Amino acid sequence: MSLKDELIRKAETQLEAWEKQADSLKAKAKAKEAEAENEKASADIQQSASDALRSVENKISDGRKKLDELKQSGEDNIDSLRKQLSDLVGPDDKR
């Protein structure tokens, strides 16, 4: 498997994890909101969940952009994209 293929696989795996995290945050927010006894508590919970969700969704967006760049890149650009991807999803342990 080429370095490019490994980086694509790693980026896709990370995106899937972030999407699952976003789904989990949405579910937790709904559950906590249902438990909230007053509007203030509900608004605070919703804002906190919204902020966390926005952060994960930004990571997903950034990750998708980097993945698209990686898929369209030639092998000569891999080192640059590898660094950018490593900053986003963590270091590449294999190389």
Kinemage of the C-alpha trace (Angstrom):
@kinemage 1
@onewidth
@group {chain A} dominant
@subgroup {mainchain}
@vectorlist {calphas} color= white
{ca met a 1} P 0.000 0.000 0.000
{ca ser a 2} L 1.455 3.354 -0.986
{ca leu a 3} L 1.934 6.213 1.433
{ca lys a 4} L -0.860 8.080 -0.355
{ca asp a 5} L -3.235 5.134 0.117
{ca glu a 6} L -2.285 4.869 3.791
{ca leu a 7} L -2.895 8.583 4.336
{ca ile a 8} L -6.252 8.391 2.538
{ca arg a 9} L -7.281 5.432 4.690
{ca lys a 10} L -6.183 7.231 7.846
{ca ala a 11} L -8.079 10.413 6.896
{ca glu a 12} L -11.227 8.460 6.027
{ca thr a 13} L -11.039 6.566 9.326
{ca gln a 14} L -10.644 9.819 11.273
{ca leu a 15} L -13.572 11.415 9.431
{ca glu a 16} L -15.763 8.432 10.292
{ca ala a 17} L -14.763 8.752 13.956
{ca trp a 18} L -15.587 12.472 13.962
{ca glu a 19} L -18.941 11.808 12.301
{ca lys a 20} L -19.752 9.204 14.972
{ca gln a 21} L -18.683 11.725 17.622
{ca ala a 22} L -20.984 14.348 16.081
{ca asp a 23} L -23.876 11.866 16.073
{ca ser a 24} L -23.180 10.999 19.694
{ca leu a 25} L -23.099 14.667 20.680
{ca lys a 26} L -26.407 15.244 18.926
{ca ala a 27} L -27.985 12.309 20.769
{ca lys a 28} L -26.603 13.456 24.124
{ca ala a 29} L -27.865 16.978 23.541
{ca lys a 30} L -31.347 15.709 22.777
{ca ala a 31} L -31.347 13.494 25.872
{ca lys a 32} L -30.108 16.274 28.148
{ca glu a 33} L -32.519 18.762 26.669
{ca ala a 34} L -35.396 16.386 27.351
{ca glu a 35} L -34.252 16.165 30.970
{ca ala a 36} L -33.910 19.897 31.449
{ca glu a 37} L -36.527 21.303 33.804
{ca asn a 38} L -36.450 24.921 32.718
{ca glu a 39} L -35.678 26.993 29.637
{ca lys a 40} L -32.400 28.399 31.009
{ca ala a 41} L -30.942 24.958 31.649
{ca ser a 42} L -32.147 23.812 28.247
{ca ala a 43} L -30.608 26.820 26.506
{ca asp a 44} L -27.271 26.300 28.299
{ca ile a 45} L -27.218 22.618 27.411
{ca gln a 46} L -28.144 23.337 23.828
{ca gln a 47} L -25.435 26.016 23.514
{ca ser a 48} L -22.774 23.724 24.972
{ca ala a 49} L -23.779 20.868 22.661
{ca ser a 50} L -23.981 23.255 19.729
{ca asp a 51} L -20.456 24.532 20.400
{ca ala a 52} L -19.075 20.990 20.671
{ca leu a 53} L -20.923 19.918 17.540
{ca arg a 54} L -19.690 22.963 15.604
{ca ser a 55} L -16.118 22.091 16.582
{ca val a 56} L -16.470 18.499 15.368
{ca glu a 57} L -18.225 19.598 12.177
{ca asn a 58} L -15.354 22.029 11.470
{ca lys a 59} L -12.902 19.147 11.887
{ca ile a 60} L -14.985 17.065 9.487
{ca ser a 61} L -15.011 19.893 6.938
{ca asp a 62} L -11.258 20.435 7.236
{ca gly a 63} L -10.670 16.701 7.043
{ca arg a 64} L -12.768 16.338 3.900
{ca lys a 65} L -10.851 19.192 2.225
{ca lys a 66} L -7.501 17.591 3.087
{ca leu a 67} L -8.750 14.195 1.927
{ca asp a 68} L -9.872 15.682 -1.398
{ca glu a 69} L -6.481 17.387 -1.793
{ca leu a 70} L -4.738 14.117 -0.987
{ca lys a 71} L -6.817 12.139 -3.471
{ca gln a 72} L -6.082 14.691 -6.214
{ca ser a 73} L -2.398 15.117 -5.440
{ca gly a 74} L 0.515 13.545 -7.148
{ca glu a 75} L 3.120 11.545 -5.266
{ca asp a 76} L 5.460 14.599 -5.334
{ca asn a 77} L 3.099 16.545 -3.023
{ca ile a 78} L 2.617 13.729 -0.504
{ca asp a 79} L 5.161 15.013 2.042
{ca ser a 80} L 3.469 18.410 2.267
{ca leu a 81} L 0.008 16.877 2.549
{ca arg a 82} L 1.333 14.305 5.021
{ca lys a 83} L 2.385 17.128 7.364
{ca gln a 84} L -0.967 18.899 6.992
{ca leu a 85} L -2.875 15.666 7.543
{ca ser a 86} L -0.720 14.795 10.533
{ca asp a 87} L -1.589 18.164 12.087
{ca leu a 88} L -5.277 17.342 11.559
{ca val a 89} L -5.559 13.648 12.495
{ca gly a 90} L -2.317 12.847 14.286
{ca pro a 91} L 1.112 11.598 13.285
{ca asp a 92} L 1.688 8.836 10.780
{ca asp a 93} L 3.349 6.098 12.841
{ca lys a 94} L 4.493 3.964 9.924
{ca arg a 95} L 6.977 6.376 8.290
